[in-house]
Amino acid sequence: MSIFKYPDVISHKGEHQAFIAKLFELAGEINTGKKAVNRELSDFLWSWFQDHILVIDKKYSDALLATGMD
């Protein structure tokens, strides 16, 4: 992203960092028995796939294609 000067690279990386932090938080709660694998986890993952991959990553792919990369 940096190589192609994607304008939202910092925000995009921040989204990934927040995703990883939330996964570690949920995994810790599951591992300590504070939570079971539940609707919150499935909703979180579904939201990530729908909102991040299908919307935010699409913006990046569109920007990359606009540079002439195939």
Sequence and secondary structure as in RCSB ss.txt:
>XXXX:A:sequence
MSIFKYPDVISHKGEHQAFIAKLFELAGEINTGKKAVNRELSDFLWSWFQDHILVIDKKYSDALLATGMD
>XXXX:A:secstr
 TTTT TTHHHHHHHHHHHHHHHHHHHHHHHTTS  S HHHHHHHHHIIIIIIIIIHHHHHHHHHHTT  
